[in-house]
Amino acid sequence: MRATVAALLRKELALELRTRESVPAMVLFTVTTYVLFHFGLDRDTVEGDLAAGVLWVTLLFAAVLGINRLFVAEHEQGGFDGFLLAPVDRTALLVAKAVTLLCFLCAVELIAVPAFGLLLLGPSLGQALPELALVVVLADVGIAAVGTLVAALAIQTRARDLIVPLLVLPLLVPVVLGASRATAPLLAQGGAEALPGDWLALLALYDLLFALIAYAVFDFLLED
Amino acid sequence: MLTYAPVDADQGVIQKIFYVHVPLAIVALCGFVAGGVLAIQHLRTRDRRWDMRSYVTIHLSIVLAVGVLVTGSIWARASWGHWWVWDEPMLVVFLIVFLLYATYQPLRFSIEDPERQARYASVFAIVAGAFVPLCFGAVRMAQSVTHPETGTMTTSGPGSVTVTFLVSLTGMALLFVTLCKYEMASKNVTSQLRRLRRRLEGGDDGLPAAGRSAAPQP
């Protein structure tokens, strides 16, 4: 199982390093969205609730782009058949894809969060960074679990591009809710405030629940 | 219900929409969760009848959810003066859940192979069914609760709020079950009729139904 996941993960990362399809597009998308928010809100800087909302909605929409592309190579080039023919546990594909998506999201956020601090955020990002990283990772795990599941669900439908956002956005409402409430005090005007623990607990609960559900039902999406 | 139940001291007659709104909401939520449980049965047994049951339950719950949104909106307008109130958790949860389940039909419709359609729809139903209680908890946590609770209302007049509410809830649940039975019967009869008609025309019995459909075909 571990070897399979490692092999699949190597393949995914090699593919992304060579084609550079997802991550650059997601990064460009986030920066463009910041510009749009600047003009749409007519504000030079944002802070507190508003900053958290702008950041998380942007990251969520960027994640939708990545989720949309997640299984495209498998679908178009017979990767599913190849994987099903191999004598390995099917859950390995779920784990590998979820970790891939997690890597993509972290790579995007490594650029998108500093870019947000540079372009839109009023208060300085510096002191809140460790706490922010914790919230980001917790939210990313949830997005990766749900995103992988929805990507696998939508890839076999005719209207993939429509089904993915329609499914993912309502499913991720609790993540946006928890992440932006947890982030808001970190980005507040007069310096960062304490991290609210109950929202982190909600995010962790969400991650756990959907990781388990994805683990339980993923096999049924692969039999053909 | 109109004459027996006591009149609310603050809200007046409009409060009686409570006896429609809340049972609708509870039955719809339970219907969504039940759809998920039936879908688990389908994935475990591979029996297409479970998929049909799951489909019918979710389908009717979506209809009830529209009812919840409409009655909730009317009640909010009457008692708080706004058509939409963001700090009423039930209403917000229903909007999110409704938006999620609104994708159920398009998802089924966009998968052609009936076997795969049933399997994928079941996966969706399970994920969404688990999402409903989580989402409810999250939204409830986000808001200072202003939702009126049954026990806290000040009332005048004879009769009991609890009894009326329980009667409405039972009625709504029975209505839901009856509608489910009707829809199942209708689906079965339609497919039987189609099969007979095809046989009458001398066609092959094994042909799939003409045109695609979001509904499962037994």
Interface residues (C-beta under 8 A of the other chain):
Chain A: L149 L153 A154 Q156 T157 R158 A159 L162 I163 L166 L167 L169 P170 L171 V173 P174 L177 G178 R181 D198 L202 L205 Y206 L209 F210 I213 A216 V217 F220 L221 E223 D224
Chain B: L43 I96 V97 L99 L100 A102 T103 P106 L107 S110 I111 E112 R116 R119 Y120 S122 V123 F124 I126 V127 A128 A130 F131 L134 C135 G137 A138 V139 M141 A142
